[in-house]
Amino acid sequence: MTSQAQSLTFRSDDNCQSSFRGKLLTIDSKLEIQDVEGLKFLCRDFVSHKKLEKSNSASDIFDHLLAEELLSEEDPFFLAELLYIIKQNSLLRYLNQSKEQVESLLPTRRRVSLFRNLLYELSESIGSENLKDMIFLQRDSMPKTQLTPLSFLAYLEKQALIDEDNLGLLEDLCRKVVPNLIRKIERYKREKASEVATPPVDTETESLHQKEEELFSPSDINQFHGALSEANVYRMDRKHRGHCVIVNNHTFAKMPDRPGTDKDAECLSRVFQWLGFSVHVYKNVTKGHLDEVLQEFKCHPDHVDGDCFVFCVLTHGKFGAVYSSDGTLVPIREIMSHFTAQKCPGLAHKPKLFFIQACQGKGIQTPVSIEADAVNPEHVSPSLKDSIPDAADFLLGLATVPGYVSFRHVEKGSWYIQSLCNRLKSLVPRHEDILSILTAVNNDVSQQADKQGTMKQMPQPAYTLRKKLVFPVPQKELLL
């Protein structure tokens, strides 16, 4: 979009720039404050929260929808859907739509999720006394500000207390305060299960339906739907793929250097750039610098419009922790905890991947061409899950199982990272999900051995992913 489109305003001296914008201005004038709040809530999955918080009118929201190409004169259906949800059906005529037309198109053109629809519908049925009771039950985790039913539900979502697959708290509150709302939640669950079987299609797919009499038979359409619904997958169609951070420690104050690590960092950088990520490489990172990097990316504004986040650490380590270049032992859990939904709302419900090339246990003397990434190892074997925050949508890929070393060739790089890069390159174009790719990495690394064939390694992933993660296939070929 051009800067002119992004800064669109609804001013009379522009003559509304077109009859369509004039109609939007008319719609704006007929909406009340509570309608604007409803629109802001329903657009949370499409417009950044910061932009929505600054929106004081419906026209501000229309501004963002136009800039994001979610609304146009040629295709105003998204706005029609929003007006339908907030029960402003009389305004649909300004978009040349009717209530019946919107209802007929929703099965194939719906954009607002069933989950967001549910929360909005529940908010309309929660009275002021009901709200007081719910806030009382949640007082320890509630802000001191005045809340409406809608802002109360939005806050629960923001704090990751509820999401589309986790309604336990919401069900408990409704059961204690407004029992009749349980029926709405049960209906949502049934509709969601049905949606997984036959999901709504996007605009491009919908255009196929318009010509299906000419191009496809009903059985063809059913097969097409089946292909779309093979798995419940994370969204990978936002404005950008996301950020990939690579911490590459080669030289240490009081520990051996890690020759070969630059080869790993180079391969990771090229692969994740190929996958569409913005890659940031930091070399020989002290504990203080690591804290700064973590703080920067915890608060990065781009997360709102991104699909995913990747954090790679190449360093020495021992179980559950990695070393900074100045010799500070940093727990892996501490690194990952910066990116929970509570601390990093922009990454809520999005996959967060952490890949660690470092030993996780006892050292082994190796031939000259192979080194172990272990320092002062210990014989420990607690659960790997202890390194992962108690939150959804995380994946931790470790180069080795707990208690053992990982190996790095001083020229070719580490067994684990090199296999990870090669498997991403070969299996992403085959539409394999990340767990299938890591299974292939496990197989690769398990078959590696030192020259004498006596030293082995087995990587181990741990995860709290709720859906399949499938990276879109890049258009360009990657040469490693």
Secondary structure by P-SEA (a helix, b strand, c coil): ccccccccccccccccccaaaaaaaaaaaaccaaaaaaaaaaacccccaaaaaacccaaaaaaaaaaacccccccaaaaaaaaaaaccccccccccccaaaaaaaccccccccaaaaaaaaaaaaccaaaaaaaaaaaccccccccccaaaaaaaaaaacccccccaaaaaaaaaaccccaaaaaaaaaaaaaaaaacccccaaaaaaaaaccccccaaaaaaaaaaaaccccccccccccbbbbbbbbccccccccccaaaaaaaaaaaaaaaaccbbbbbccccaaaaaaaaaaaaaccccccccbbbbbbbccccccccccccbbbbbccccccccccccccccccbbbbbbbccccbbbbbbccccccccccccccccccccccccccbbbbbbcccccbbbbbccccccaaaaaaaaaaaccccccccaaaaaaaaaaaaaaccccccccbbbbbbbbcccbbbbcccccccccc
